[in-house]
Each structure stands twice: as C-alpha cells, then as structure tokens.
Amino acid sequence: MMTPRDQYNLAFRSTIVCGLFAAVVAINLGSDYRSRTAKDPLNSAEYIELRAQLLEDPKNETLQESFRALDTELRDAYFDSRSFSYWGGWLLLLSTAGTIGLGKWAAVLRRRLPDPTLTSSERRATAGETDNRIGRNAVGGFAGLAVLLAFGFFMAIPNRLPSRPTVGQADEDAHLASSDIEKGDTSEPPSSDALATQTAELTPSAIPEGFPTVEELAANWPRFRGADGLGIVTEMAMLTSWNVETGEGILWKTEVPLPGNNSPVMWGDRIFLSGATETTREVMCFDAVSGELLWQKAVPGTPESTAETPNVMKATGFAAPTMATDGRRAYAIFANGDVGAFDFEGNLAWSRSLGIPNNAYGHASSLMTFENLLIVQFDQGSEGENLSRILALNVESGETTWEAPREEVPNSWPTPILIYVNDQPQLLTCGAPNAVAYDPRDGKEIWRADCLYGDVGPSPVYADGIVVTANEVPGVTAIKADGTGDVTETHMLWDGFMGVPDLCSPLATNQMVLLLTSDGLLTCYDLHEGGDPLWEHEIDASFSSSPTMIGENAYLFDTDGQVFIVKPTLESCTEVGANDLAEPCVTSPAVKNSRLYIRTETQLMCIGE
C-alpha cells in the first residue's frame, strides 16, 4: 500500500513529466507555426525556378512532369505541416490540463505530509507557511500554464489573417507583365446589387420549346456551380452562422453510402450525387426536404471500362465529376469513362462507355446539358497524342450527336460553361494551350485564345461580355467574347499573375474577379481594367472547393470543413463569419430557396432556417 509520501512523490514527478512534455510540444508548435506562416510552399526557390523554365518552354513534357511532381510534393508537405499543428495543438491542450490537474493533486498531498519532529503548534504554523508558499507558487504556475493553454487553443484553431493592401511590384518576366492602371480613390463603392449581378445573360427566346426554360434552370441547381456554372446566386438571403454540434441552422444530415468528390445538383425536391469505388459506380437520389435517400442505382460497366482500374489520385477519386440534370433525367460520368442516365424514379435510361481516359490525376471535368444534348469535355493524354475531345450526347439515347477533336490539348480538368453573346450560344472550354468557344449545337469552333499552359484545373467564368480564365501557369486572363477565329492578339484585354489558383475556379461579377488559391489567398482584380490586384485577403486554410457567392457574401469551404464567409467589395474584403462542417469538404454547395446543400466526406447536409 502506498504511503502519503509515496503518493506525493508520484504526483509531483508526474507533474514534472507532464509539464516538460507540454513545454516540448509548445516549442515545436511555435517553431512549426513560424515556419508555416513565414514561408509559402509555392514560393520555394526550386518551384519558382521550375515555373520560370516551364514558361519559357511550355511544351517540354519533361519539365511538365517535374513541375507536376514538385507541386504535389510541396502541397503534401504543407498539408502535413497543418496536420501537425492541429494535432499538436490538442496534445498541448491535454498535456497542459494534465499538468494542472497533477499539480493540484501534488499540492493537496504536500499539505497532508506529517513532520514527526514538530510539535502540534509548530505543525500548525508550518502548515500555514506552506499553504501561503504553495498559494504563491500556484498563482505563478497556473499563470504559466494558462499561457500554454491559450497557445494550445491558438494552434488548434485555424488562424485567419487580416486583409492587407497589395504593394505594386515590377514583373521580372516581360511576357507576364500586367499594365499599370492608374486608379483614382474618389470613386464610390459599388452597391451590393451591382456586385452580385447574375452574369450569364440567357434569354427566354434562346431556349427552344420542349427544353427547360431560363426560369426553370435558374430556379434549380442543374450542374456544377449552378445553372450558368458561375457559382453566383443573386437576391437571396443565406445563413452566416450555424452549429453542427448543437444542430443550430442544420435542417438535416444524411449519410452518403459511397465516396465521391462531386458536388450536389438539384431539380425540384430531388438532389443527385454520384459515388464510386474501384469496382462500383452508382447514382444516388435524396429528398431535399427530409434528406432521405430515395434510391441508389448502379451504372453498368462494359468489358472495356472494367478491364482495368483507372489511375486516379486520392484527391480526385473515382467519382469526381459533378452530375447534371435537365429536369427529365440525371446524368453521371465516372473515372473509367462510364456515362449513365436515370429518370427521376431511378430507372436506367441508357449507359455507355467512352473508354478509360489516360489522365494523370483522374478524370474530373463535370457534365452540363444544353437543349437535348449532354456535353462531355473528355481531355486526356499528353500534348501531341491527340486523345482529347469534346462530345455532345443525345440526352434520350446517349448516342453521339457531334464530336470535336481537341488535338493540342493534353489532360485537363475544367468544366465547360454556356454563355450567350449577341443572343447566340457559346460553349466555353479551357485546356492548354487555349480557351476555346464552340457552337454547342454542332461543335464548330467560334474562337480561340492562346492563354493557358501546363495542367489546367480551374473552369472559366463570364461576366459583362468578358471571359475570365485562370491557372497557376501562366496566370489570369480576360478575353472579350465577341470575336471569331484566333483572338489572341485582338480580344485579350488584360492578364495578371498574382494570386492565381491551380484548383479553385474564379468568381466574376460585373465589377470584379475573385481568385482563391489552394493555400488560402483571396485576390481581387478589376474585371474591366485588370492591372495590379485591388486587394489580397489571407486565410490560414487550404482550399480545393470553388467559392460560391450568395447575395453580397462569398462562401469559402476549406478542406478541413471550415466555412469562411467574407463580404468582398472593390475596396476591401470583410470577414463576416466562420463555421465548421465537422468533416473534411472538397465540394461546392448547391443553393436553393435560401438553403445550402453541401457534401462532406461522408454526409450530405442542408443548412438554412
């Protein structure tokens, strides 16, 4: 049996060990945090040098492979560092709490230890002095531990840095230089209505009878980033605060049976998602009111599509492309090239295989519909292999209506969008080296602009007659959409290279362009003038989801499931709120009737009032 002194020694020594452990964790966290915040992983000397070489020789496949490998390596290292900070923060919290508890236990035991050499009166006097000394030491000790505790909370909770104005700087590479535009500072800030103007100018007369009207399309969320593919919702109020743990603002949550990195699409009260593993490919339909899984059906494969497993990255997966719906059927495509269509009751309308794509990361371009056509951007292979193509499939049968080769385009991952220019439809696509506009009815090329290099991920956007493309190499470009033929020398308005994303698609209003990088830099350009960025806003988070603008607020979903809500204007970016989805998230939301529907790693949830 342990004596009181043995108990005290155990408590005291445990306190010392736990305290030393907390101190070591705190030192390592502090060192890691200083390194992480002071050094952008994409600003390493090797990365910058390789990027410059690729700009000089964009068709060098060896350089492309080296750049792709280094980019993946740097991002993995950055994410590992963030994971270390997160778990280290919790270790610090636990060890600090343990030190406090053990210290309190030791202090109590210390007061109880008898000294046989003292009289009763001397013991009482000594006990009083001991209590006073312990009290003084406890105040100092607890103060130090409180500092460690606060530091632990600081490390465990993502930090958001404030906005800072960008200092203009000269570009060392002449072919990347942005023209310096002198801007006056007397202009009035635009109204929220002007900033949140819906940018795809569809007209009712442009939609033939028998197909969804403009009003039907706008009232639903039929494709990636909404009806126009731009990620902008106007004149709609949306919650800026919710709590997954307490259920505040969470109308329902439902488990999703299969994994997939695609975003939800909606029509009426139906929500569609796809999911897949190496051997299974399925479409799922949920009730938008209750979240109930209504049906789950497999897309049959073919001997060709199931002969081997497609090579995909974990970040892409086997079901990355977002589905599309036209209110009649729901359409899905998977990493192995299988395409399937289901009616709203879950009956298979048709399926076919386009062949397993030769894609470095895995196929991820999402689907869209136009009239009676399902549009598939099917880029693959390396430059010179002539494997890429864009197809239009008949929505009723799946048969190919037209197909256009994309001979110069290697594997890429953007999703096309549809715009109207002078009441005529254009199908906009991105893939190195060009942004290309096609006639969606027959696949004939309308115009092209040489403005892209390397691996292209972000999708194009459109506002006020201007197409905006963005990719880490070579940068962001604004193009007038009313040209024909090669418009590289005639219709490119401006370009820039600061704050350009490699994954997240841009946002564009009639006033500004917003770019979000994977490592959390939100950058604003003037849509019409370009030049240096108007401002930059840093967020201590990692992103692969494309941002969504609802009313005057932009919703940014990070890979850990944090949702940052900001209000951007031409002058600045104001933080509105931050919320947690309690699960990782790499998808973009569907928005309808002031409700937000988002897919996390394992769940589909509805946020609203």
Secondary structure, DSSP 8 states (H G I E B T S, - for coil): ---HHHHHHHHHHHHHHHHHHHHHHHHHHHHHHHHHHH--GGG-HHHHHHHHHHHHSTT-HHHHHHHHHHHHHHHHHHHHHHHHHHHHHHHHHHHHHHHHHHHHHHHHHHHH---TTS-HHHHHHHHHHHHHHHHHHHHHHHHHHHHHHHHHHHHHS-----EE-------SSGGG--------S-S----HHHHT-------GGGS-TTS--HHHHHHSB-STTSTTSS-EE-S----S--BTTTTBTEEEEEE-SS------EEETTEEEEEEE-SS-EEEEEEETTT--EEEEEE----TTTTSS-----TTT-S--S--EE-SSEEEEE-TTSEEEEEETTS-EEEEEE------SS------EEETTEEEEEE--S-TTS---EEEEEETTT--EEEEEE-TT--S-----EEEEETTEEEEEEEETTEEEEE-TTT--EEEEEE---SS--S--EEETTEEEEE-SSS-EEEEESS--EE-TTTTEEEEE-TT--SSS--EE-SSEEEEE-TTSEEEEEETTTEEEEEEEEE-SS-B-S--EEETTEEEEEBTTSEEEEEEE-SS-EEEEEEEE-SS---S--EEETTEEEEE-SSEEEEE--
